[in-house]
């Protein structure tokens, strides 16, 4: 018996607005540093200008070059969701373009992350609608399936679960479980205080810096 070509699960609720707002001014390197510098999506580039991406993941796993299930996922999207697509790293055909961007905006989505290609890159730039992808190409997608909606996916080396928090800026994208939010915010605050103290010390103009001494000490330098 052949399994169904499609698996469609309900969209997770968007995280509370106050949870998302807490990350609006948090730099992704500070989050990454407190995720052991192992987590995070790599290999994608930003196609919008500068708007911060913060939202809740809804996920799609699709065959390279086919975007049928992306449309299905967006039908259940709500304000605060981020579309996260596992396109198998393939850049032969675009999975997302201006029409999907407009529909995602109409559904209230905060942005799009695609491990694959997009097209109509200028539309994302002009709208400053958060979009990260591996490449841009003129060739469009097919709409045949198979695919799955709201299942764990692998995007840029990172496993992303439906409901995970997605944060993106000029340095890239990090994702993490909502259960980690309180711990991460506390850790990020400590990192920000630590770096502020280092910046103040650098500003004193001295060659000898205590933060460098600590870095050199284990190596006898």
Secondary structure by P-SEA (a helix, b strand, c coil): cccccbbbbcccccccaaaaaaaccccaaaaaaaaccccccccccccccccccccccbbbbbcccccaaaaaaaaaccccbbbbbccccccccccccaaaaaaaaaacccbbbbcbbbcaaaaaaaacccccccccccbbbbcccccccccccccccccccccbbbbbcccbbbbbcccaaaaaaaaaaaaaaaaaaaaaaaaccccccaaaaaaaccccc
